[in-house]
């Protein structure tokens, strides 16, 4: 990253303590109920090149000890300057060194195995990924309706990700199955649009529609 031009850095949370605590609780709720679309409190100025949902989530979670990896379209943007200024985090170039990753589009997402999975002794040291999506919605679409099972889900949870191209989604699910099998190691993912988020902890089993799995095969 280049040096930060402070004249172009917009404000952060309106009330730092209250807003960060609210977003942190919402993030915990999302991870505790995988696949559930959780409303997100966005009470902050947002840089022009930032997804508001991921921006406030990172603003609540990052601190001076955090190492952040940024996807290519974010790395030299006003969003990068903004999050570094307000959190004092460090930006790393290697995904394997990251505590958190901010990915502006699934096309910019490295392979999940390229991130830090943690260790059996310290699984909490793995990378948490924030993946921007244009919309999280409940509209039915059999091509992109994922089925989720696992802790925090009573029977099953359906999640439609129609804003993600089917081929990219199938690839992500295939990688996720490997990630899930590493438990207790593995990465966790938050999906965020402008005002909602979904948590996908490593404990969650995710399936594509059978027709898409057959097509991929």
Buried (B, 14 or more C-beta within 10 A) or exposed (E): EEEBEEEEBBEBBEEEEEBBEBBEEBBEBBBEBBBBBBEBBBBBBBBEBBBBBBBBBBBBBBEEEBBBBBBEBBBEBBBBBBBBBBBEBBBBEEBEBBBBBBBBBBEBBBEBBBBBBBEEEEBEEBBBBBBBBEEBBEEEEEBBBBBBBBEBBEEEBEBBBBBBEBEBBBBBBBBBEEBBEBBBBBBBBBBBBBEBBBBBBBBBBBBBBEEBEEEEE
